[in-house]
Amino acid sequence: MASATLLRTWRKNNRGEMNESLETNETAAGIPWIEATDGNRSLELSTEPLDFAINPWDIMLCMSGTVIACENAIVVAIIFYTPTLRTPMFVLIGSLATADLLAGMGLILNFMFQYLISSETISLITVGFLVSSFTASISSLLAITVDRYFSLYNALTYFSEKTLLYIHIMLVVTWAVSLCLGLLPVLGWNCLGEPSTCSIVKPLTKSNVILLAFSFFVIFMIMLTLYFKICKIVCRHAHQIALQQHFFSTSHYVATKKGVSTLAIILGTFGASWLPFAIYCLVGEHDYPSVYTYATLLPATYNSMINPIIYAYRNTEIQRSLYVLFCGCFQTNVSYRSRSPSEV
């Protein structure tokens, strides 16, 4: 009997200790972190989320901006330091490269300010800077298209001082309009006061991005029309040359086909890069998932990455200047033959 009483007492005590242990574990499980109580204090497990989380889309935009800035910085340096590259064609290419360079730098600065300095004023400035840069890039593409058209339509008077004057006027208008569009958010056309008016790109308003999208469609239609006319002029010239020589040689056919293919690549690249984002600016709302904005904006930045390849690095004079800059394969006093925009 005594042994049975002792056994029951031991079981009660054991159950009590187990219940206390379970209560202790439940209490510890409810604590967001557990810290060791010994002298080493080496165990510290936290279930709280990190305060500094970086969006992978922002990283990709920053990487895209870095590539854009590096590519176009080389083009700007070559055109600036090469005295022979002062023709209207290279002036416009330099404007395009400068705009894309600023756009790349804007993407980098936007990433840095977004995660290092959180400020509404800084956000307005960086967004306005990006709007101005990308608008200047698209407008410079339009100016290059206009220049190519007039170089074929008025080939006899193209290399004149009047042409250079027209080029400078186009550049002044291009950069003035781009600067004004970029200043609109800074001057008050933003949604910071009324979040319900925000667009897919905060802090721009819905009406602001509609204006930008509409401007893009106008520019795209003008470029499409001009390149169609350029294609007709090229084909007509090739046909006239063939009639003068009494046959249509293979070289003329290849040259015409190459010119048409180049125009198709230029328009196809431009449209594929910017059309998705421009359309989404019209149909998207501020409460849509931000992944849609990133997915359409990232391809748009690729246009600034491809522009120097299409308009600069394929040019013979710029290729020679690259050799001078990096390889020293040519002398700096080598004379270059400036080609017309239609040959680019």
C-alpha positions in Angstrom: 0.0 0.0 0.0 2.8 2.4 0.9 4.5 1.7 -2.4 1.3 2.3 -4.4 0.7 5.6 -2.6 4.3 6.7 -3.4 3.8 5.7 -7.1 0.6 7.8 -7.4 2.3 10.8 -5.7 5.3 10.5 -8.2 2.9 10.4 -11.2 1.0 13.5 -10.0 4.3 15.4 -9.5 5.6 14.2 -12.9 2.4 15.3 -14.7 2.6 18.7 -13.0 6.1 19.2 -14.2 5.1 18.2 -17.7 2.2 20.7 -17.7 4.5 23.5 -16.5 6.9 22.6 -19.3 4.2 22.7 -21.9 2.9 26.1 -20.6 6.5 27.4 -20.7 6.9 26.2 -24.3 3.5 27.7 -25.4 4.5 31.0 -23.8 7.9 30.9 -25.6 6.2 30.1 -28.9 4.1 33.2 -28.6 7.2 35.5 -28.2 8.5 36.8 -31.5 12.1 36.1 -30.6 13.9 33.8 -28.2 17.1 34.8 -26.7 19.5 32.5 -24.8 19.7 33.3 -21.1 23.2 32.0 -20.6 26.3 34.1 -20.5 27.1 33.6 -24.2 23.9 35.2 -25.5 24.7 33.6 -28.9 21.2 32.3 -29.9 18.8 34.9 -31.4 16.0 33.7 -33.7 13.7 36.4 -35.2 10.5 35.8 -37.0 10.0 39.5 -37.9 10.4 40.5 -41.6 13.4 42.4 -42.7 12.9 46.2 -42.9 15.1 46.6 -46.0 13.6 44.5 -48.7 14.6 45.3 -52.4 12.2 44.7 -55.2 13.7 42.5 -57.9 12.1 44.6 -60.6 13.8 47.7 -59.3 17.1 45.8 -59.5 16.5 44.9 -63.1 15.6 48.5 -63.9 18.8 49.7 -62.2 20.8 47.2 -64.2 19.1 48.3 -67.4 20.0 51.9 -66.5 23.6 51.0 -65.9 24.0 49.3 -69.4 22.1 52.3 -71.0 24.4 54.8 -69.4 27.6 53.0 -70.3 26.6 52.5 -73.9 25.5 56.0 -74.6 28.3 57.6 -72.6 30.8 56.2 -75.1 28.8 57.5 -78.0 28.5 61.0 -76.5 32.3 61.0 -75.8 33.2 60.0 -79.3 30.9 62.6 -81.0 32.1 65.3 -78.6 35.8 64.7 -79.0 35.9 63.9 -82.7 35.9 67.2 -84.7 34.9 65.5 -88.0 31.6 64.3 -86.5 29.8 67.7 -86.7 27.4 66.9 -89.5 23.6 67.2 -88.9 23.3 63.4 -88.8 25.8 63.1 -85.9 24.4 66.1 -84.1 21.0 64.3 -83.9 22.7 61.0 -83.0 24.5 62.9 -80.2 21.2 64.3 -79.0 19.7 60.8 -78.9 22.7 59.4 -77.1 22.6 62.3 -74.5 18.9 61.7 -73.8 19.4 58.0 -73.4 22.4 58.6 -71.2 20.3 60.8 -68.9 17.5 58.2 -68.9 20.0 55.6 -67.8 21.4 57.8 -65.1 17.8 58.6 -64.0 17.0 54.9 -63.5 20.1 54.5 -61.4 19.3 57.6 -59.3 15.7 56.5 -58.9 16.9 53.2 -57.5 19.3 54.8 -55.1 16.9 57.5 -53.8 14.0 55.0 -53.5 15.9 52.8 -51.0 18.3 55.4 -49.4 16.4 58.6 -49.3 12.6 58.3 -49.0 11.2 61.8 -49.8 8.2 63.0 -51.8 10.3 65.9 -53.2 13.0 63.6 -54.3 10.4 61.3 -55.9 8.9 64.1 -57.9 12.3 65.3 -59.1 13.5 61.8 -60.2 10.2 61.0 -61.9 10.3 64.4 -63.7 13.9 63.7 -64.7 12.9 60.4 -66.2 9.9 61.8 -68.1 12.1 64.5 -69.6 14.9 62.1 -70.6 12.6 59.5 -72.2 10.6 62.2 -73.9 13.8 63.7 -75.3 14.9 60.2 -76.5 11.6 59.6 -78.4 11.6 63.1 -79.8 15.2 62.7 -81.0 14.2 59.6 -82.8 11.5 61.6 -84.6 14.1 64.3 -85.4 16.4 61.6 -86.9 13.4 60.3 -89.0 12.6 63.8 -90.3 16.3 64.4 -91.1 16.5 61.1 -93.0 13.4 62.0 -95.0 14.7 65.4 -96.0 18.1 64.0 -96.9 16.4 61.9 -99.6 13.7 64.3 -100.6 16.0 67.3 -100.9 19.3 65.5 -101.6 20.8 68.4 -103.6 20.4 71.0 -100.8 20.8 68.8 -97.8 24.5 69.7 -97.1 23.9 73.4 -96.6 23.9 75.8 -93.7 20.1 76.0 -93.8 19.9 72.3 -93.0 22.1 72.8 -90.0 19.9 75.7 -88.9 16.8 73.5 -89.1 18.5 70.7 -87.2 19.4 73.1 -84.3 15.8 74.4 -84.3 14.4 70.9 -84.0 16.8 70.1 -81.2 15.8 73.3 -79.3 12.1 72.5 -79.7 12.7 68.8 -78.7 14.5 69.5 -75.5 12.3 72.5 -74.6 9.1 70.4 -74.8 10.8 67.5 -73.0 11.9 69.8 -70.2 8.4 71.2 -69.9 6.8 67.8 -69.7 9.3 66.8 -67.0 8.6 69.9 -64.9 4.8 69.4 -64.8 4.9 66.9 -61.9 7.3 69.1 -60.0 5.2 72.2 -60.5 2.1 70.6 -59.1 0.6 68.2 -61.6 0.9 65.2 -59.3 -1.3 63.0 -57.2 0.3 63.5 -53.8 -2.6 65.6 -52.6 -5.3 63.3 -54.0 -4.2 59.6 -54.2 -7.4 58.7 -56.0 -6.1 60.6 -59.1 -2.8 58.6 -59.3 -1.9 56.6 -62.3 0.1 53.4 -62.8 3.3 55.6 -62.3 3.1 57.4 -59.0 3.2 60.3 -58.3 2.0 61.1 -61.9 -1.7 61.7 -62.4 -3.9 59.7 -64.7 -4.4 62.7 -67.0 -0.6 63.2 -67.1 0.2 59.7 -68.3 -2.6 59.9 -70.8 -1.0 63.0 -72.3 2.3 61.3 -72.5 0.8 58.2 -74.1 -1.1 60.3 -76.6 2.1 62.2 -77.5 3.8 58.9 -78.1 1.1 57.6 -80.4 1.3 60.9 -82.4 5.1 60.6 -82.7 4.9 56.9 -83.7 2.3 57.6 -86.4 4.5 60.4 -87.8 7.5 58.2 -87.9 5.5 55.4 -89.5 4.3 57.8 -92.2 7.8 59.2 -92.9 9.5 55.8 -93.0 6.8 54.6 -95.5 7.7 57.6 -97.7 11.4 57.0 -97.3 10.8 53.4 -98.4 9.0 54.6 -101.5 11.8 57.1 -102.3 14.4 54.4 -102.0 12.5 51.9 -104.2 11.9 54.6 -106.8 15.6 55.6 -106.9 16.6 52.0 -107.2 14.2 51.5 -110.1 15.5 54.7 -111.9 19.0 53.4 -111.6 18.0 50.1 -113.0 16.3 51.8 -116.0 19.4 53.8 -116.7 21.5 50.7 -116.8 18.8 48.7 -118.7 18.6 46.0 -116.1 17.9 45.5 -112.4 21.2 44.1 -111.0 21.4 41.9 -108.0 23.4 44.6 -106.1 20.5 47.1 -106.5 18.0 44.5 -105.3 20.2 43.6 -102.3 20.7 47.3 -101.4 17.0 48.1 -101.6 16.1 45.0 -99.6 18.7 45.9 -97.0 17.3 49.5 -96.7 13.7 48.3 -96.3 14.8 45.7 -93.7 16.7 48.4 -91.7 13.6 50.6 -91.6 11.5 47.7 -90.5 13.9 46.9 -87.7 13.9 50.5 -86.5 10.2 50.8 -86.4 9.7 47.3 -85.1 12.1 47.8 -82.2 10.6 51.2 -81.3 7.1 49.9 -81.4 7.8 46.7 -79.5 9.6 48.6 -76.8 7.1 51.4 -76.1 3.7 50.3 -77.3 2.9 47.9 -74.4 3.7 50.6 -71.8 1.8 53.3 -73.7 -1.3 51.2 -74.0 -1.1 50.2 -70.4 -0.9 53.9 -69.4 -4.3 54.3 -71.1 -6.1 51.3 -69.6 -4.3 50.8 -66.3 -5.5 52.1 -63.0 -3.5 53.1 -59.9 -4.9 50.1 -57.8 -3.7 47.5 -60.4 -0.8 45.3 -59.3 2.5 47.1 -59.7 4.0 44.0 -61.5 2.0 45.0 -64.6 3.7 48.4 -64.6 7.2 46.9 -64.2 6.5 44.3 -66.9 5.6 47.0 -69.4 8.1 49.6 -68.3 11.2 47.4 -68.4 10.9 46.6 -72.2 10.5 50.3 -72.8 13.9 50.9 -71.3 15.4 48.4 -73.7 14.8 50.8 -76.5 17.4 53.2 -75.1 19.7 50.2 -74.8 19.3 49.3 -78.5 19.4 52.8 -79.9 23.2 53.2 -79.8 23.6 49.9 -81.6 21.2 50.9 -84.4 22.1 54.5 -84.9 25.7 54.8 -83.7 27.8 51.6 -83.5 26.7 50.5 -87.0 28.2 53.7 -88.5 31.7 53.4 -90.1 32.9 56.8 -88.7 32.0 55.9 -85.2 33.5 52.5 -85.5 36.8 54.1 -86.6 36.6 56.5 -83.7 36.1 53.5 -81.4 39.2 51.9 -82.7 41.1 55.2 -82.1 39.7 55.4 -78.6 40.3 51.8 -77.4 42.8 50.3 -79.8 44.8 53.1 -81.3 44.5 51.4 -84.7 44.0 54.6 -86.7 45.5 58.1 -86.5 43.3 60.8 -85.1 43.9 63.0 -88.1 42.4 60.5 -90.5 39.8 62.2 -92.7 36.3 60.7 -92.7 33.6 60.8 -95.3 30.4 61.9 -93.7 27.5 59.9 -95.0 24.0 61.0 -95.4 21.4 59.7 -92.9 19.9 57.5 -95.6 23.0 55.4 -95.6 22.9 54.7 -91.9 
